[in-house]
């Protein structure tokens, strides 16, 4: 509400109130009593409505005032954003916990270990960057120079640091899987003739990007031979303390950073299974923010309750107050063209989803947001809200990534118009960014999958530039409908890339990708390659079934049927018969009653293969038994395993 409208609301309310009071004095005495009652009721209603309007306006102004007062403190403590900026690993708000074994290994490698290059992998939020920060701190205390290599600065990183130091140096490269200049950096590191030089690479996974590095010139290839232990960081960072303990220990740290007293009691509802350290720290931060908010609204804030499972939703509520305060200070909420508070969240979400490389692109981005003003002033506010770290980007993004994903999915699902505008008419850069964000979000948020499906027609243009992230590629592959004529070849490409990311010593993951690739290859009639893929899948399931028959024998039977379908298409009917006979034996051995539908499907396949070899009587026996088990005579290749 503008200041002028607020004044007029007050004056009108006072006028109506006075009118209601003096009405009996001015209404002609000859008026019927019913008319007097009607007029008095109308005037009183106008006075009440105006008073209510005035009350709402005051509440809104108070909310803006509280948000505005919070901005100054947050900008001093987290210059790269709102409350969530306190979670940045480089802030080191919370003391480093756990990961003692990993830290000791890295310290030993830096001091006397073989090779100059080391790779650390793990999903987002498990603490890769925080581990690297702690390593750099420990090394700095004993005379090392530690530098984080900015995106785009890989080619000159070694030369730049050697220009200021010939001593021991650690270079840290985050998001190594998407660094195009990584090869140049590694060649320079290997050729360096100064004191000890170490290069620590951080990535979500090791895949084809890592394989490409390993086939580089011999001198680099030799350095990479022992650079990766093939053990990604797990979610759990500490075995001696529970998740609740880690949250409670972090609460005083965030309270101290915010300059407030911590709540006297924090009740934590833990999540299910192993929780990533980012989620635990976010829960502690939310507990402190809840206490601050309670005190601002008249409460004591001595006891707060927080849940790990929904912590990102709660953290976004506090982040929204930050948007509101900065927008108020920038004058974006005043005047007839002022933005509504709800629009601010849409603007931030659009920025996370699509980004912008220039000021003009940022203004064009605002045109996609319902209710937003596509102006330089609003674009500048968004840029200042989350400054870009990448020199090629004009807009930054809400951090951490998982919080940005949570916001974006919530905003898109809340507004069909926003979804339609943000997921259509995208250029290749925007499509790549949108598919990547939605795909990564889909690994944790089922609500992201329908949105991802809308972007699938754009995959052909960006598939080669998708990050080498197995979880991302599996989510995208799962979102592709089966069968699909339009996306069949795209599905093959996605599954081939996913398979290439899996290490040979991870058979469980490998066979999962083999099953998906087999289905995609059959759909596109690449039967020769499908035969090789299906054969490898059977071999792996056969090996796994020796150690875990209860879990893996059903998978082996399914893989045998899938392979048989491919063999039959290539006229290898005898081989198909042998495989299907084995599948039938497996289903019978592990329990005909429990697996009657699977057994019936295998018998149906067996009957078809017998029929193709001319064994009519055997075909009839198999098909009759399948009918007895109450299943039809068709069975397509499974998409699942």
N, C-alpha and C positions, 0 to 999 in steps of 0.2 A: 504494500500500500504506500502511495506517495504521501509526502508530508502535507500537501495541500488537501488531498482527499481525507486525511486523518483529521485535519482542522475542521473541514466542512462536516464530517461525521459527528464531531463533538458538538458543534454549534447546532446541527439539526436535532441531535438528541436532546440538548437542553431546551430548544424551542418547543419540541413536541412534549417534553415533560411539563414545561410551564403551561402549555396549551391545555394539557389534560387537567392541570390544577385549576385553571381559571375558567374552564369550560362552563361550569354551572353559572358563572357570573355574566357571561356574554351571550349564552343561548337565549333567544326570545322565550319569554314565559309562556307564550301561546303554543309552543311546540308540543307535540305529543310526546309522552314519556318514552315511548319505544324509540322514536327518532333520537332523543337525547342519549339513550343507552347505546345506540348504534354508533353515533358520532364519537362518544367517549371511548368506546371500545376500539375504534379505528385509530384514534389519536394515541391511545395507550399502547396499541400494538406497534405503531410506528416508533414510539419512544423506546419500547422494549427491543425492537429489531435494531434500532440505531445503537442502543447500549450494548447489545450482543456483538454487533459489528465492531464497535469501539473496543470491546473486551478482546475479541479475536485479534484485532490490530495490535493492541498492547502486548498480547502474548507473542505474536509474531516478531514484534520489535524486540521483546526481551530475549527471544531465541537468537535473533541476529546479534544482539549486543553480547550475549554470552559467547557465541561462536567467534565474534570479532575479537573479544578479549583473549580468547584462547590462541588466536593465530600468532600473535607476537612471540609468546613463549615457545610455541612449537617451531617457529621458523628459526629461532636461535638454536634449538636443540636438534632439529632435523631439517636442515636447509634444503634437502632434496625432496621434501614432500610433507605430508601431514603426519598423524600419529604413527602410521605404519612405517614411516622412515626410521623410527627408532629400532626396527628389526633388522636394518641393514647390517651385514656381518662386520663391515668396517667400523661401525659405531662401537662395537665391543661393550654394549651395555651390560650384558650378562657375562660373568666369568666363564671361561672355557671349561666344559665338563666332558668327561668321557673321552673316547677315541685315544686312549693312552697308547695302545699298541700301534695304531696307525701313525700317531705323531712320533713315536720313538723310531719307527722304521724310516720315516722321512728325514728325521734329524740325522740318523746314522748314514743315510744315503748322501745327504749334503756334505757331511764331514769326511767320510771315507769310503762311501759306496761306489760301486762300478757304474759307469755311464753318466752322462750329463743330463739325460732327459728322463722324466718320470710322468706317468699318466695316472690320475685318480678319477674314477667314475662313480656315479650314483644318481638316483632320481632327484628331482628338484625338492629342496627343503630338508635334505638329510644332513646338511652341514659341510659340504665340500669347501665352500668359500671360507667358512669360519675356521675350518681346519688349516687352510692355507694362511689365513691371517695370523693364527697362533704360531704356525711354523715361522712366518716372517718375523714375528715379535721375538721369538726365542733366538733366531739367528742374528737379529739386529743387536741384541744384547752382547754378542760375542764378536762384533765387528763386521758382520756381513752387510752388504747393501742390497735391499730388497725392493723390487719395483714390480708394479702390475702393468702389464702391457695393454695399452688401449687398443680398441678395435681399429684396424687400419694402420697401426703403427708397428706392425710386426717386422716389416722389411728393415727398418732403421733401429730396432730396439737394442740390438747388441752394440752397434756403433755408437748410439747415443749414450748408453750406460758406460761404455769404455772411455768415452770422452771425459767423464768426470771421475772414474774410479778404475784402477787396475787391480783392485783387491778382489775379495770373494764376493760373488754376486748371485742372487736368486732372482729369476724372472718368472712371474706367475701369469699364465694365460688362461683366463676364464672363458667359458663357452668355446673351447678349442675346436669343437666339431664344426663350427660355422666360420672359422677364421681362414680366409682365402690366402693370406700371406704367411701361413704357418710354415710351409716348406722353406721359404727364404730365411725365416728366423732360425729354424733348426740347422740349416746349412751354415749360417753364420756362427751359431753356438758351437758347432762341432769344430769349426776352423779357428775358434778363438784361442789365442796364445797367452792370455793373461792368467791370473790366479784362478782358483776354482770358480767355474761358472755352472750353474744348475738352472734347468728350465722345467718348471712344474706345470703340467697341463691339466685342466679341469674340464670334464665333459659329462654329459648325462650317460653316455654309453660309448663303447668302442665298436666301430662298425666299418663300413667301407671307407670312410675317411681315414681311419687308422690303417687299414690295409693298404690304401694308396700310399701313405707315408712310408710303410715298411718295404715297398718295392722301389724306393727312391735310390739314388746313387749309393754305392757300397758303403761309403764312409758314414752316411746317415743311417743306413739300414743296420749297420753293426751296433750303433748306439741305441736303436729301438728294440733290439732283440730281448733285452731284459728290462724294458721300461715299464711294462704293464704286468701286474700280478694276476690279472683276470679275476679279481675279487672286488666287485663293486661295493661301495659303502652301504651297509644295511640301514634300516630305519632306526634301530635302537642304538643309542650312543653310550648308554650306561647300563651295566648289568647289576650293580650294587644298589641303585636307587630306583624307585618306581617313577612312572610318569608324573604322578601327583606330587611326589617329592621334588622333582625337577621344576614343576610349575611354582610351587611354594617358595623354593629357593630363589627363583628369578623375580618374584614380586617386589621385594625390597629394592632390587637393582633398578627396576623401571620407576619405582616411586622416587628414588633418589635422583634419577635423571630428570624427572619432571618437577622436582623441587617440592614434593608433597610427602605427607606421612602415609605409610602404607596402611591398608585396611588391617584391622586387628585380627580379623578372621576371614579366610578365603575358603569357600566350599567348592571343591573341584569335582566335576563329574567327568571321569576319564573316558576316552574314546575306546573303540574296539580294536584289539590287536595292537601291534607295534605302531606307535605314533611318531611322526617325524619331529625332529627337534624344533623346526620352525613353528609347527602347530603348538607345541608346548610353550615356547616363548611368546607366541601371539596370545595364548590364553592368559599368561601372566600379565602382559600389557593390558589386555582387556579388563582384568580384575582391577588394576589401578585406575584405569579410565572410568570404570563404573563407580568407584569410590569418589573420584573427583566430581563426577556428575551428580552423585547423590548429595554431596556437600553443597554444591552450587544451588541445588533445588530445595535446600532446607533440611536435608537429612544429615545423619552423622557419618555415613559411609564406613562404619566400623565392621560390618559384615557384608560380604558380597558373594554371590553364587555365579560360577562360570562353568561352561561345558566345553570340552575339547572338540566335540563333534561339530558344533555349530559356531566355532569361534570366529571364522571369517565373516559370517553375517553380522555378528556383534561388532567386530572391528570396523566393518564398513559403516555402521551407524555412527561411530565416532569420526570416521574419515569424512562423512557427509557434513558434519558440523564445521570441519576445516574448510570444505568447499564453500559453505555458506558464509563463513567469516571472511575469506579472501575475496569472494564476489561482492560482499558488502563494502569492503574497503576499496575495491576497484570501481564502485558505483554502478555495478551491473544489475542491481535489483531495483533501482529507482526509476521513476518516470513511467510513462505509458508503455514504453517498449522494454521495460525491465524484465529480466528473466525470472521465472518462477523457480523456487528451490528444487522442485522435482526435475526440472530440465537440466540442472547442473550434473546430476548423476548420469543422464543420457549422454551429455557432452563428454564426460570423462570416459565412459564406456566406449564411445565411438573412437576416441583417441587411442584407447588400448587396442581396439580391434583393427583399425586401419592405419593409424599413424599418419605422418606427413613429412615430406622431404623439404618443404619450403613453406613460406608464409602463405603464398597463394593456395597451396594444397590444403593448408589448415583451414583457410576460409571456406574453400570448397567442401571440406569435410563437415563444417558446421551446417551447410545447406542440407545435409542428410538427416539432421537431428530435428525432429518436430518440436516447434516452440523456441528454437534457438535463433539468435540473431547472428547472421553470417557476416561478422564485422571483424576488422583488425583488432579492435579492443577486446573482444571475446577470445579471439585466437591468441592474443598476447597473454590473457589471463590463464588460458589452458597451458601455454608454454611455461609460464612462471610457476604454475601449480606443481608440475613435475618436470624440472629441467632435463633436457636430453643429455645422455652420457655419450652417445654415439655421435661423432662430429658430422656424419652424413644425414642424421635425422634432425628435423626442425622441432618436432615434438618429442617429449619424453613420455613416460608411462607410469601409471601406478605400480608400485613395487610392494612386496615381492610378486613374482609372476603369478603364483597361484591365487593371490588376492585379486589381481587384475582379471583373471579368468572368472572368478566367482562373481565379481561385479558385472562383467560383460554378459554372462549368461543370464543373470537375473534381470538386467535391463532389457535385453532382447526378448526374453520370454514375457516380459510385462507389457511390451508395446509391439503390436504387429506392424504398425507404421514404421517404427524405427528399424525393425528387422528387414522389412521390404526395402527400405532405402539403403541400408548398410550392407546388404548381401546381394545387390544387383548392380550391374554396370561397373564392375571393378576392373581396374587394370591389373597387369600381371603381378606387380609388387603388392597391391592390396589383396589380391586373391591368395597369394602365398602367405601373407601375414594372417589373414582371416582363417584359412584352413589350418595353419599351424596352431593358432590360439584355440580354435574350436576342437581340434583333434587332441591337443594336450588336455584341455578341460574335460573332454569326454572320458578320459581314463578314470576320473574321480566323480564326475557329475553326469548322470544319465540324461539330464535335461539338455545337455549340449548336443546330444546325438542327432535329434531332428534338425537342429540348426546346421550341423555339419553336413547332413544329407543335402541340404539346399545348395551347398557350395561344390558338391561333387562334380557337376558338369564343368567346373573350371579346372579340375585336376590336371587335365592333359597339358595345360599351359605352364604348370608350375611343378609338376611331379619330380623333375630332375633336380629341383632346388630345395625340396623339403629337407629339413634337418634329419640326420641319420639317427633317429630316435625310435627304437623298436616299439615302445608303447604307443607313440604317436602313430606310427605306420599301422600297427595292429588295430587301433581304434578306427582309422580311416578305412582299412580293409573291412572291418566289421560293419561299417556304415554303408558299404556298397551293396546294393540289393543283389540277390542271387535268385534266378538268373537275370542278367541285364545285358541286352545287346549293346546299348550305347556305352556302357562302362566296362565291358568285358576285358578289352585289351589293357585298359587302365588298371583293372584289378590284377592282371598278370604282372604288370610293371611294379605295382606296389608290393605284391607278395614276393617277387624276386628280390627287391631291395630289402625287405624285412628278413628274408632268409639269409641274405649276405651279411647281415649285422650279427647273426648268431654265431657264437664260437663253437668249434667242433666238440669241445668238452662240456657242452650244455645240451645233451641229447633231448631232454624234455622240452626245451624251448624250440629246438631245431625241428623236432617231429611235428610240433604244432604248426609251424610255418609250412612244413612240407605238405600237411593235409590241406591247408588253405590254397597253396600253390597248385596242388593236384586238381582241385575243383575248378580253379580259374583256368588252368590249361585245357581241361576237358571241354569247358564251355567255349573256348576259342579254337578248339579242334587241333591243338598242338599235342597230338597223341604221342609222338615220339618222345618229346621231353617229359610228358606225363608218365610214360612208362618208367623212365629213369627215376623220377621223383617218387612214384609209388613204390618202386622196388626198394629205395633207400628207407622209406617210411616203414615198410614191413620189417626190414632188417633191424632198425632201431627198436621198434616195439617188441620184436622177438628177444632182443638183448635185455630190454627193460623188464620183460615179463619173467625172466629168470630170477630177478631179485624181488619183484613185487607182482606175483601172478594175479592176486585179487583185483588190483587196480588196472593192470596192463593187458591181461588176456582179452578182456572185451575190446580194448583198443586195437589189439592185434587182429582180432576177428574182423573188425570193421575195416581195417587197413587192407586185409586180404581181399575182402569183397570189392573195395574200391579199386585195387590193383587188377582184380579179375575183370572188372568192367572195362578198364583200359585195354587189357590184353585181348578181350573179345572184339573190341573195335578194330584192333590191328590183326584180327584173324588168328590170334594165338589161342585157339580154343582149348587145347589140351592143358596149357599152363593155367588158363582161367579155371578149368575144371579142378585141377589139383589144389589151387588156392581156395576155391569155394568149398571143396570137401573138407579142407582143414578148418575153415571157418565154421562149418556145420558141426564138426567134432567139438570145437571149442565151446560153442553155445550149448551143446548138450552136456558137456562135462561140467561147466560152471553152473548149470541149473536150467533145465528146459522150461520149468514153470515160471521162473523169474524173468527169463529172457525169451518168452514164446514169440513175441513180435519180431525180435532180431533173428531168431532161428527161422521163422517163417520167411522173412525177407531173403536169407541166405539160401533156403530151399528153393524159393522162386527163382533166384539167380541160377542155382544149380540146374534146375529144370530147363531154363533157357539155354544154358551152355551145352547140356546133353542134347537138346533138340538140334543145335547147330552142328553137332558132330554126328548126327544121324542115330543117336541112341534113344529111339522113340520111347521104348518101354521104361527105361530109367528116367527119362524126362517126365513121363506121365506119373510115375511113382513120387518123384520129388514134388511135382506141382500139386498132386492130390494131398500130400502131407501138409504142404503150405496152406491149402484151402482149409484143411482140418484145423489148422492153427489160427484160422480166421483172419488172414491177411491177403491182400490182393497179390497180383503177380508182377508188380513193378518195383524197382528199387534203383534210385539214382545215386550217383556218387555223393557221399557226404561232404558238406562244406566245413564240418567242425573239426574232425581229426583226420 
